[in-house]
């Protein structure tokens, strides 16, 4: 029997009754944009993250680019200011910087955590640096206390790309509440995923939240009166209603992911496979990682993936081509980023989530142990 990497039909089936109630409520209201459902979800998600504001937008990319544009509108950034960003992130992080008229500066990550480090950021700061974009890759938070201290001392803004890190915490403080602002994605495959596209920005800054909301609505706070040049990026009422359902049940999803990750950690014994945590970590007790993806490394990754596929186990590579090698970013193609390139050549994401039984996870671990390459 095939062990699927992800089965959204099965994931969402557990919420089907609540989804039906929510969809009927939205349809019968006759109101589909910027209404009660969005207001409710924004309030609940802000409360969950521990922030004053949440602004729903069309997707996670918009959440990041609109945040950067808002700082420009507020006079805190200028065109071509530099933004430090992890070199191994998904390309969306970098596209958001370019879209906002700013200059990405690619920073090598820690090969153990896949996240940027304090030392790596310090080395990359120049007189033109204005923002640190922190990416909590695969669901694990970057060292935010150290990064925020660095930003404070250097007078830099901090933007969290928390697209994969809904609910991750350090010292009881949630992702999305550490930086000056944060962008979230509700792409269907995320831990909290919509049944379509969706995103949100969180912040404690009143003027900043108002500016993001303005930019996301054609630059208009009053109908047919446009104060700035904005775009159309709004979270739909029906998606907000679905997301609110999932948010209420999110604790259960996290418990499943942490339990399954613990099984992997305990039962994968193949010494050629590099696990995402130190052996002495108790995964279920970790709050700084919400296991959006369980990513291992292997020097013969492609052979391992083929072996698993032959044994009816689906896996995905996040991500096969680093951003600086993409045709879309030709001006970065000459960069030499050996840590990033090695990571992209070795990473493999294993099946994980509420669509799977614990026995499925044990079978994956057993199959991994039998691989000799």
C-alpha positions as CSV (number, residue, x, y, z in Angstrom):
1,X,0.0,0.0,0.0
2,X,1.3,3.4,-1.0
3,X,2.4,5.7,1.9
4,X,1.6,9.1,0.5
5,X,3.8,12.1,1.4
6,X,0.6,14.2,1.7
7,X,-3.1,13.4,1.3
8,X,-5.1,16.6,1.5
9,X,-8.4,14.8,0.9
10,X,-7.7,12.8,4.1
11,X,-6.3,15.7,6.1
12,X,-9.4,17.8,5.3
13,X,-11.9,15.0,5.7
14,X,-11.6,15.2,9.5
15,X,-13.0,18.8,9.3
16,X,-15.7,18.1,6.7
17,X,-18.7,18.7,9.0
18,X,-17.3,21.9,10.4
19,X,-16.4,23.0,6.8
20,X,-20.0,22.4,5.7
21,X,-21.3,24.5,8.5
22,X,-18.8,27.3,7.8
23,X,-19.5,27.3,4.0
24,X,-23.2,27.4,4.5
25,X,-22.8,30.4,6.8
26,X,-20.7,32.2,4.3
27,X,-22.9,31.5,1.3
28,X,-26.1,32.4,3.1
29,X,-24.5,35.7,4.3
30,X,-24.0,36.9,0.7
31,X,-20.8,38.6,1.8
32,X,-17.6,37.1,0.4
33,X,-14.8,39.6,0.9
34,X,-13.6,41.7,3.9
35,X,-16.4,40.6,6.2
36,X,-17.1,38.9,9.5
37,X,-15.3,35.7,8.7
38,X,-12.0,37.5,7.9
39,X,-12.4,39.8,10.9
40,X,-12.9,36.8,13.2
41,X,-10.0,34.8,11.8
42,X,-7.7,37.8,11.9
43,X,-8.5,38.4,15.6
44,X,-8.1,34.7,16.5
45,X,-4.9,34.3,14.6
46,X,-3.4,37.5,16.1
47,X,-4.4,36.2,19.5
48,X,-2.8,32.8,18.7
49,X,0.4,34.4,17.6
50,X,0.4,36.9,20.5
51,X,0.3,40.0,18.3
52,X,-1.9,43.0,18.2
53,X,-2.7,42.8,14.5
54,X,-3.2,40.2,11.8
55,X,-4.0,41.3,8.2
56,X,-5.3,38.6,5.9
57,X,-4.0,38.8,2.3
58,X,-4.1,36.7,-0.8
59,X,-1.0,34.5,-0.1
60,X,2.2,34.2,1.7
61,X,4.3,35.9,-1.0
62,X,2.1,39.0,-0.8
63,X,2.3,39.0,3.0
64,X,6.1,39.4,2.7
65,X,6.2,41.8,-0.2
66,X,3.4,44.0,1.2
67,X,5.2,44.2,4.5
68,X,8.4,45.4,2.8
69,X,6.4,47.9,0.7
70,X,4.6,49.2,3.8
71,X,8.0,50.1,5.3
72,X,8.8,52.0,2.1
73,X,5.5,53.9,2.3
74,X,6.3,54.7,5.9
75,X,9.7,56.1,5.0
76,X,11.7,53.4,6.8
77,X,13.1,51.8,3.6
78,X,14.2,53.2,0.2
79,X,14.6,51.5,-3.1
80,X,17.6,49.1,-3.3
81,X,18.1,49.0,0.4
82,X,19.6,45.6,1.3
83,X,17.6,42.7,2.9
84,X,19.5,39.8,4.4
85,X,17.8,36.5,3.6
86,X,18.8,32.8,3.9
87,X,20.4,31.5,0.7
88,X,18.6,28.2,1.0
89,X,15.1,29.5,1.4
90,X,12.2,28.9,-1.1
91,X,12.5,31.4,-3.9
92,X,9.3,33.2,-2.7
93,X,11.2,34.9,0.1
94,X,13.7,36.4,-2.4
95,X,11.0,37.3,-4.9
96,X,9.2,39.3,-2.3
97,X,12.3,41.4,-1.7
98,X,12.7,42.0,-5.4
99,X,9.0,42.8,-5.8
100,X,9.3,45.5,-3.2
101,X,12.2,47.2,-5.0
102,X,14.9,46.0,-2.5
103,X,18.1,44.1,-2.9
104,X,18.4,40.6,-1.5
105,X,21.7,39.6,0.1
106,X,22.0,35.8,0.4
107,X,23.3,34.5,3.6
108,X,24.6,30.9,4.1
109,X,22.7,28.9,6.7
110,X,23.7,26.6,9.5
111,X,23.9,23.1,7.9
112,X,22.5,21.5,11.1
113,X,19.3,23.6,11.5
114,X,19.0,25.0,7.9
115,X,18.4,28.5,9.4
116,X,20.6,31.6,9.5
117,X,22.8,32.2,12.4
118,X,23.8,35.3,14.4
119,X,27.4,35.0,13.1
120,X,26.4,34.6,9.5
121,X,24.2,37.7,9.6
122,X,26.8,39.8,11.3
123,X,29.3,39.0,8.5
124,X,26.7,40.0,5.8
125,X,25.7,43.4,7.3
126,X,26.8,46.5,5.3
127,X,25.9,50.2,5.4
128,X,23.1,49.5,3.0
129,X,21.5,46.7,5.1
130,X,18.1,47.7,6.5
131,X,16.2,44.5,7.0
132,X,16.8,40.9,8.2
133,X,14.3,38.5,6.7
134,X,14.4,35.5,8.9
135,X,13.0,32.2,7.5
136,X,11.8,29.6,9.9
137,X,12.5,26.8,7.4
138,X,10.7,23.5,7.6
139,X,8.9,24.7,10.7
140,X,12.0,25.3,13.0
141,X,12.5,28.8,14.4
142,X,15.8,30.6,13.8
143,X,17.6,31.9,17.0
144,X,15.3,34.9,17.3
145,X,16.5,36.2,20.7
146,X,20.0,36.7,19.3
147,X,18.8,37.9,15.9
148,X,16.5,40.5,17.5
149,X,19.3,41.7,19.8
150,X,21.5,42.1,16.7
151,X,18.8,44.0,14.8
152,X,18.3,46.3,17.8
153,X,21.9,47.1,18.0
154,X,22.3,47.7,14.3
155,X,19.0,49.6,13.9
156,X,17.6,47.0,11.5
157,X,14.0,45.9,10.8
158,X,13.2,42.2,11.3
159,X,10.7,40.4,9.0
160,X,9.8,36.8,9.9
161,X,9.0,34.5,7.0
162,X,6.9,32.2,9.1
163,X,5.2,30.5,6.1
164,X,6.1,27.1,7.5
165,X,6.2,27.8,11.2
166,X,2.6,28.3,12.4
167,X,2.7,28.0,16.2
168,X,6.4,27.5,16.7
169,X,7.6,29.0,20.0
170,X,10.8,30.0,21.8
171,X,10.5,30.7,25.5
172,X,6.7,30.8,25.2
173,X,6.9,33.5,22.5
174,X,5.3,32.5,19.2
175,X,6.6,32.8,15.6
176,X,5.2,35.9,14.1
177,X,5.6,37.9,17.3
178,X,9.4,38.2,17.5
179,X,10.1,40.6,14.6
180,X,8.6,43.9,13.6
181,X,6.3,42.0,11.3
182,X,5.8,38.5,9.9
183,X,4.4,36.8,6.9
184,X,2.4,33.6,7.0
185,X,1.2,31.3,4.2
186,X,-2.0,29.2,4.3
187,X,-1.2,27.3,1.1
188,X,-3.2,24.0,1.3
189,X,-0.1,21.9,2.2
190,X,0.9,24.1,5.2
191,X,0.2,22.9,8.8
192,X,-2.7,25.3,8.8
193,X,-3.8,25.2,5.2
194,X,-6.7,26.8,3.3
195,X,-8.7,25.0,0.6
196,X,-7.1,27.4,-1.8
197,X,-4.6,30.3,-1.4
198,X,-4.3,32.6,1.5
199,X,-1.8,34.4,3.7
200,X,-1.5,36.9,6.6
201,X,0.8,39.5,8.1
202,X,1.1,39.9,11.8
203,X,2.6,42.8,13.8
204,X,2.2,45.0,16.9
205,X,2.6,48.2,14.9
206,X,-0.7,50.1,14.3
207,X,0.6,52.3,11.5
208,X,2.3,49.4,9.8
209,X,-0.8,47.2,9.9
210,X,-3.0,50.0,8.5
211,X,-0.5,50.5,5.7
212,X,-0.4,46.9,4.7
213,X,-4.2,46.8,4.8
214,X,-4.2,49.9,2.6
215,X,-1.7,48.5,0.0
216,X,-3.6,45.2,-0.2
217,X,-6.8,46.9,-1.1
218,X,-5.7,48.9,-4.2
219,X,-4.2,51.5,-1.9
220,X,-7.7,52.4,-0.7
221,X,-9.2,52.8,2.7
222,X,-12.3,54.4,1.4
223,X,-14.1,53.0,-1.7
224,X,-13.0,54.7,-4.9
225,X,-10.5,56.9,-3.0
226,X,-6.9,55.6,-3.7
227,X,-4.2,57.1,-1.4
228,X,-1.3,55.1,-2.8
229,X,-0.6,52.6,-5.6
230,X,-1.7,49.3,-4.1
231,X,-2.6,45.8,-5.3
232,X,-5.5,43.5,-4.9
233,X,-4.5,40.9,-2.2
234,X,-7.4,39.9,0.1
235,X,-8.2,36.8,2.1
236,X,-11.6,35.4,1.0
237,X,-14.4,35.0,3.5
238,X,-14.8,31.3,2.9
239,X,-11.1,30.6,3.2
240,X,-11.0,32.6,6.5
241,X,-13.9,30.5,7.8
242,X,-12.1,27.2,6.9
243,X,-8.9,28.5,8.4
244,X,-10.6,29.4,11.6
245,X,-11.9,25.8,11.9
246,X,-8.4,24.4,11.4
247,X,-6.9,26.9,13.9
248,X,-9.3,25.6,16.6
249,X,-8.0,22.0,16.1
250,X,-4.4,22.8,15.4
251,X,-3.1,21.5,18.7
252,X,-4.1,18.0,17.7
253,X,-2.2,18.3,14.4
254,X,0.9,19.4,16.2
255,X,0.7,16.6,18.7
256,X,0.5,14.1,15.8
257,X,3.5,15.6,14.0
258,X,5.7,15.7,17.1
259,X,4.8,12.1,18.0
260,X,5.6,10.9,14.5
261,X,8.8,12.8,14.4
262,X,9.8,11.1,17.7
263,X,9.2,7.7,16.1
264,X,11.5,8.6,13.2
265,X,14.1,9.8,15.6
266,X,14.0,6.6,17.7
267,X,13.7,4.1,14.9
268,X,15.9,5.4,12.0
269,X,19.3,3.8,12.6
270,X,20.9,4.1,9.2
271,X,24.1,5.9,10.0
272,X,24.3,7.4,6.5
273,X,21.1,9.3,7.1
274,X,21.5,12.6,8.8
275,X,18.5,13.4,11.0
276,X,17.2,16.9,11.6
277,X,17.9,16.9,15.3
278,X,20.6,15.8,17.8
279,X,20.0,12.3,19.0
280,X,19.5,13.4,22.6
281,X,16.6,15.8,21.7
282,X,13.1,14.7,22.8
283,X,11.1,15.9,19.7
284,X,7.8,15.8,21.4
285,X,8.9,18.4,24.0
286,X,10.3,20.8,21.4
287,X,8.2,23.9,20.8
288,X,10.6,25.7,18.5
289,X,9.8,23.3,15.7
290,X,6.3,22.5,14.4
291,X,7.5,19.8,11.9
292,X,6.0,21.3,8.8
293,X,8.5,19.0,7.1
294,X,10.7,16.2,8.5
295,X,13.8,16.7,6.4
296,X,16.7,14.2,6.4
297,X,20.0,14.4,4.5
298,X,21.8,11.6,2.6
299,X,24.9,11.9,0.3
300,X,23.1,9.7,-2.2
301,X,19.7,11.4,-1.9
302,X,18.4,10.6,-5.4
303,X,19.2,6.9,-5.0
304,X,17.5,6.9,-1.6
305,X,14.4,8.6,-3.1
306,X,14.2,6.0,-5.9
307,X,14.5,3.2,-3.4
308,X,11.7,4.5,-1.2
309,X,9.5,5.0,-4.3
310,X,10.2,1.4,-5.3
311,X,8.9,0.5,-1.8
312,X,5.7,2.6,-2.3
313,X,6.8,5.5,-0.1
314,X,6.4,9.0,-1.5
315,X,8.9,11.7,-0.6
316,X,9.5,15.2,-1.8
317,X,12.7,17.3,-2.2
318,X,12.5,20.7,-0.5
319,X,14.1,22.1,-2.6
320,X,16.0,20.5,-5.6
321,X,17.4,23.8,-7.0
322,X,18.7,26.6,-4.8
323,X,17.4,30.1,-5.6
324,X,20.8,31.4,-6.8
325,X,20.9,28.6,-9.5
326,X,17.4,29.4,-10.8
327,X,17.0,30.9,-14.3
328,X,14.6,33.4,-12.7
329,X,17.5,34.9,-10.7
330,X,20.2,34.9,-13.4
331,X,22.1,37.7,-11.7
332,X,22.8,35.4,-8.8
333,X,23.9,32.4,-10.9
334,X,27.6,33.1,-10.4
335,X,27.4,33.0,-6.6
336,X,29.4,30.4,-4.8
337,X,27.3,29.2,-1.8
338,X,28.7,25.7,-1.0
339,X,26.7,25.1,2.2
340,X,23.4,25.9,0.4
341,X,24.3,23.8,-2.6
342,X,25.2,20.8,-0.5
343,X,22.0,21.1,1.4
344,X,19.9,21.2,-1.8
345,X,21.8,18.1,-3.1
346,X,21.1,16.0,0.0
347,X,17.8,16.9,1.6
348,X,14.7,14.7,1.4
349,X,11.4,15.2,3.1
350,X,9.7,12.1,4.6
351,X,6.0,11.6,5.0
352,X,4.5,13.1,8.1
353,X,1.1,14.3,9.3
354,X,-2.4,13.5,10.3
355,X,-3.1,11.5,7.1
356,X,-0.8,8.8,8.3
357,X,-0.9,6.2,11.1
358,X,2.1,5.7,13.4
359,X,2.6,2.3,11.8
360,X,3.1,4.0,8.5
361,X,5.9,6.0,10.1
362,X,7.5,2.9,11.5
363,X,7.4,1.2,8.1
364,X,9.2,4.2,6.5
365,X,11.9,4.1,9.2
366,X,12.3,0.3,8.7
367,X,12.7,0.9,4.9
368,X,15.2,3.6,5.4
369,X,17.2,1.3,7.7
370,X,17.4,-1.3,4.9
371,X,18.8,1.1,2.3
372,X,22.5,0.5,1.5
373,X,22.8,2.7,-1.5
